[in-house]
Amino acid sequence: MKTKPLILVTNDDGIRAPGLRSLIEVMTKIGEVVVVAPDSPRSGMGHAITINSPLHCDKIKVTDGPQLEYSCSGTPADCVKLAINELLNKKPDLCVSGINHGSNSSINVVYSGTMSAAIEAGIEGVPAIGFSLLDFKWNADFKPLKKYIKKISLEALEKGIPKDVVLNVNFPLLQNTKIKGMKICRQARAHWIEEFDKRTNPMGREYYWLTGTFINEDKGEDTDEWALNNGFISIVPTQFDLTAHHSLQRLNTWTL
């Protein structure tokens, strides 16, 4: 009898997030599921880890099902580290992170706790995928995504993900379009123009809310932004080797 794959499920929106619950439902149809997720939202944490305070991890049960669930006081990356090194008796066959409430396409991947959890799994040698929906609403409809998530996850388990690569999967905003299909893409060149909304609290102390405008500089039709704007699911192979290999030859001309 074939053994079911062991699947680690995590996120950055917290253990009770509807997106995580939808992802768990899909994964329990594929394999043996262990959930290790933050005890509260940790969006925008990037690859932060906890080093100056203790980590707490409690076994809980948020929804019915065969999955084991742990609530962790740390960051998404902490959750993956703790799961692989302490909670599991073997390395998982797959780590999935999400489904994130909001986009992690283009430059957003740098700030994403969802993708940092997937990347941490990749660093640990575990095939990993981050899933995100371009809808920030807590009650977003994740049902139409499930068949695609199952398909992508099964492909990853059966055919493998290239070494030192994790997949960044984003779904378009469904209220504006129907999904036309899936595209393997590159990350669009884009950036944020940051703005800070300066306010004063009742005690007279100034504070700031970070806002901003997303600027897509990339007109290519092979990017994640193009795919999402045209009703496609974007799948971007993402690496955690940050070396700018194309610049090595030029920098070696310096007199050092």
N, C-alpha and C positions, 0 to 999 in steps of 0.2 A: 504494500500500500504506500502510495507516494505521500511523503511528509509535506504538510502545508508550509509555505514560506512564513518566516517570522517577519512581521512588519511593525516598525516603530512609527508612531504617529505623533506629531507635535504641531505647534503653531506659535504665533506671537499675540493673538487676540485673547488668549486665556482659555482655561480648561472648559468653560461653559459656553464658548462662542458657537453660534449656530453653524458657522463654516467648518469648524473642527468636528462637530457632531455629524455633519453630512459626509465628511471625509472618512470618519470612523465607519459609518454605515457601508460605504463602498468597500473599504479594506477588509471588513469582517466577511465579505463574500469571496475574498481572494485568499486570505491566510489567517494565521494566528496573530492577533493584534495586541500590542502593548502601547498604551498612551502615556506619554510624559509631557505635560504642558504647564505653562506658567499659571500660578494661582490667580492672576489678574492680568489685564492687558499690558503688553510690553511692546507695542508698536513703535517703530522707529529706533529700536535699540541697536540696530546694526549687529556687529559681532561682539558686543560687550559680554564680559564674563564677570562672575563674582569672585573677588579675591580677598576682600577685607571684612567680610562678614560671613557667618555660617549659612549653609543652604539647608532648607527644610523640605522634606519630601514626604507627603502623606498619601497613603493608599485610600482612594475614594471610589464612589460609583455615582456618576452624574446621570447616565441614562442606561436603560437595560441593554443587555447584549453580552456576548462572550468575552469581550475585551477586558483586559486589566487596565486600570486607570490610576495614574499618580499625578498629584498636584504639587508643583514645585515652586518654591519661593524665588527662584532665580530667573535668569534671562532665557530666551530660546536656545542659545548656544549652550548654556548651563544644562538645560534639560537633556540635550543630546549627549553631552559628555557624561552626565550622571547615569543616563540610561545604559549607554554602551559599556561604561567602566564599572558600574555598581549594581544596577537593577536587573540586567539581563544576564542569563547564563551563557549566552553566545552572541556573536555579532548578528544583527538583523540582516535579512536578505534584501531589505529595502527600507528606506526611510522616506516618509512623505510628510510634508509640512504645509499647513493651510487648513481649509481653503481660506485665504486671506480676504478680509473685507476691505477691498481697495486694490489699486494697481501696484504691481511691482515690475512694470516694464521699464525699459530704457535705464536712465541714471538712477531711478528709484531703487534698483537692486542694491545699490551701495548702502542705503539707509535701512534696508528691510530686515526686520527680525525674522520674518518667515523664511527668506532666502538664506540668512545667516545660519539658521538651524539646519537647513539642507546642506549648506556648504560645510558646516562642522561635521556632519555625517560623512560627506565626501572626503574630508581630510582624514577621517578615521577609517577610510577604505570601504565605506558602505555606499552602494548605489542610492542616489537621493534625487527627489523631485520636489520642487516648491510649486504650489498651486495658488493662484490668486484670481479674484473676480473684480472687474472694474466697477464695483458698486460698494460704497462705504456704509450703506444702510445695514443696521444690525439684523433686520428682518429680510434681508435680500433672499431672492429665490435661487437656491443652489441645486434644485432638482434637475434642471436641464443639463447640468454639468456632469452628472454622475456617470453616464455611459461613456463619456469621453475620458474621464479620470480613470475609469476601470480599464478602458482600452490602452491608454498610455502606460498605466502601471503594469499591465500584463505584458506589454511589449518590452518594457524595461526588465521584467523578471525573466522573460524567455530569451531575449536577444542581448541583454546587457546594455549598460551605459558605458561609453568610453572611459578609460582610466583617467582619474583626476578631473572629471567633468561631472557637473550636476545639471539638471534640467530646470529651467525657469519657465513655467507654463502660466500664461495669462489668458483669461476669458474675456471677450468683449462685453460691454454693457448690454444686457439682453432686452431691456425695455425699448431699445432703439433699433434692434436688428435681430435677425435669426442667424444662428451659427451656420456659416457656409462651408466650414471644413477646418482642417488644421494645417498650419504651415511651419516648417523649420525656418527660423529667421536668425538674423543677427540683431544685436542690441542697437537701437537707434542712437545717434549722437544728439544729445539734448541736455538741457540744464534748467535749473530753477533760478529765477530772479527773486531773491529773498526780500521780503518786506516784514517789518515788525510793527504791529499795532500797539502803540504805546498808550497805556492807561494809568489811572491813579485809583488805588483802593480807598475805602472809606477812612482809613487811618492816615491817608496822605502819602503812602508809599507808592512809588512808580513800579509798574510791571509791564511785561511785554507778551504778546501773542504772536507766534511765528506764522506768517502767511506767505504767499508768493504766487508767482505765475510760471507755469511750465512752458518752456520754449523748446520746440522741436526744430532743430537745425537741419534735420536729415530728410531729404526728399526721395530717398531710395524706396523702391517698392519691394525690397527684400528684408525690411526691418520689422521689428515687433510692433512699433507704432502704426505702420501702414497696415499690417495685418489686422490689428485690433480695430482701427478706424474703418476697416472695410468688411467687418463681420467674421473674421477668421480667429481661431485660437492660435496664439503665437507660442512656439516652443523654441527657446533659445538655449543652446548648449553653453554653459557658463563655467569658466575655470577659476581656480583659486590661486594659480601661479600668477602673481601680479607683475612679474618681470616684463618690461617692454622690450621684447627680444629684437624688434626691428630697429631699436636705437643703439644696440650694443656696438655695432661696427663704427658708427659715428662717434660715440663717446670714447672709443679706443683711440681716436685721433688726438684726443686731448693730451697735453704734456703734464703728466701727473707724477 
